[in-house]
Amino acid sequence: MGIAALMMVAILVGCGKEPVAMVDAAKAAVAAAKTAQADIYLPAEFAALQDSLDVVLTEIESQKSKLFKSFSAPKLKLDQVAAMANEVVTKTGIRKEEVKNADVGLLAELTTVMEENTGLIAKAPKGKEGQAVLEQIRAEMTEIQGSVTEAQTLVEQGAFMDAHNKVTVAREKAEAINTELKEAIAKVKR
């Protein structure tokens, strides 16, 4: 009976010890995911990861206030959080590469549209109103070219998502100019 009582106490004490090292490891894994920029490239997954860690930490705090503490469930969850964080880090690397490749493609498309726009400006009607519109278009083209230069610098610095956002906006503007110029040229031909 005494041995059984000692085993029971040993089990309760074993389950009752706070998993400090595991908490630190899970926090470090989440921090590594943030360092890998998961919050930028995979915001939903990073938020879920952070929420999972917060839930486990809350559960641990709840267990600390109990007389008979049991950290076995939080320990399992901490392992899951650490594994999930490592998976998010891997996925972030893949997502970064995808965004980088998309940026390169978008920059190439944008360069093509800009070259086409330059040719269309030469063909555009140059009446009273046309000249003022062309000056405005040239100013917008200069602004777009500045965005392209900034985006290329951002890609070189590894800020692929910032570059992606900048190139996407610039491409939309360039395509709008392209459409406007084609419509103006088509009107004159009619």
N, C-alpha and C positions, 0 to 999 in steps of 0.2 A: 504494500500500500504506500509506504514511504517512497519507494522508487517511482511509482506511478505519479505521486504528487510532485516529486522533483522533475520528472519528465514534463509534466504539465506546466510547471513554472518555467522550465527551460524553453518550451514552445512559446509560451506567452511572452517571455522576455525577448526571444528571437524575433517574433512578429512585431514586438513593440518598439524596436529600435528604428529610429528615423533614418531613411536612406539618403544621407547627406551626399555621399559620393555619387549616387545615381542622379540626384537632383542636379548636382554640379555638371555631370556629364550631359544630361539632357539640355541644360541651359547653354552649355558650350556648343552642343550640336545645333541648337536654334540660332545661336550667335554666328556660327559658321555659315548657316544658310543665309543670314542677313548679310554677312560679309561677301558672300557669293552673289549678292544682289537679287536674291529670290523675291524680296519685297517689291522689286521693280519689274522683273521679268515674269514672275509667277505670283502676282499679288494675292489671288484667291487661295492658292495652296499655302502660301506663307502665312496668311491670316488664319487659316485652319490649323496650321502647325502651332502658331502662337497661342491660339485659343485652347488647343489640346494641352499645351504646357500649363497654361493658366488654370485649367480645370483640375489637373493633377496637383498642382501646388495648393489649390484651395482645399482639395481632398486631404492632402497631407496636413495642412493647418487644422482641419477639422478633427483628424485623428489624434493630433497632439493634445487636444483638450480632453480627450476621453481617458477614463481610468484604465481600461484594457485596450491598448492601442493595437491596431493591426494595419501594417503597411504593406501587406502582401499584394493587394490590388493596385495600390499606387506604384509599387515597384514594377509590376507588369506594364502598367501604362507608361511609366518613365522609359522603359525599354522600347516600347512602341513609338514614343515621341522621338527618341534618339534615332531609331531606324527610319522613321518618317522624315526626319530632318536630313539624314544622309541621302535619302531618295530625292528630296527636294533639291539638294545641292547638285546632284547628278542631272536632274531635269533642267535645272537652271543653266548649267553649262550647255546642254543641248539647245535650249531655247535661245541663249545668247548667240550661238552659232547660226541658228535659223534667222534671227533678226539681222545679224551681220550680213548674211547672204542676201536677205531681202533688201537691205540697204544698198548693197552693191548693185543689185538689179534695178532698184528704183532710181538710183543715181544715173545709171546708164539710160534708162527710159527718159528721165528728166532732161538729160543732155540732148537726146534725140529730139524731144519736143522743143527744147530751146533753140536748137539749130533750125528746125522747121519754122518756128515762129520768126526767127531772124529773116528767113527767106520770104515769109508771108508779109512781113512789114514792108519789104521792098515792093511787093505787088499791091499793097493796100491802096485804096483811093486816098488822094491827098487834097481834097477840096478844103473849104474853109473849116468845116467842122472836123474833117478827117485829120487835118494836121494836128489839131489840139489833142484828139484822141490818140493819135500815134505817139505824141510826146508822152502822154500819160502811160501808154503801153510800154514805151522804152524805159520809163522810170520803174515800172513794175518789173520789167525784165531784169533791170539792174538789181533790184531788190531780191528777186528770185535767184540771180547769180550769186549774190552775197549769201543767201541761205544755203546754196549748194556748197559754197566754199566752207561755211561753218559746219555743215553736215559732214563733209569730207574730213575736216579736222576732228570732229567728234568721233567718227569711225576710227581714225588713227589713234585716238586716246582711249578707245574701248567703251565709249558711252553710246552703245549701239541703239538703245531705246530712244535716247534724246535725238540722235541723228535720224532715226526712223520717223519720229514725230515731225521733225523739221522738214525732211524730204517729202513726206506725205502732203503736208500743207503746201509746200512749194510746187509739187507736181499738180495739185488741184488748181492752183493759180495759173500755172503754165498751160494746162489743158483748157482752162476757161478763156485765156487769151487766144489760144489756138482756135477754139470754136468761134470766138468773136471775129477774129481776122478772116477766117474762112467764110463766115456769113457775110461780112462786109464785101469781100471780093466777089462772092456769088451775086450779091445785089447789083453791083456795078456791071457785071457781065450780062445780066438780064436787061 
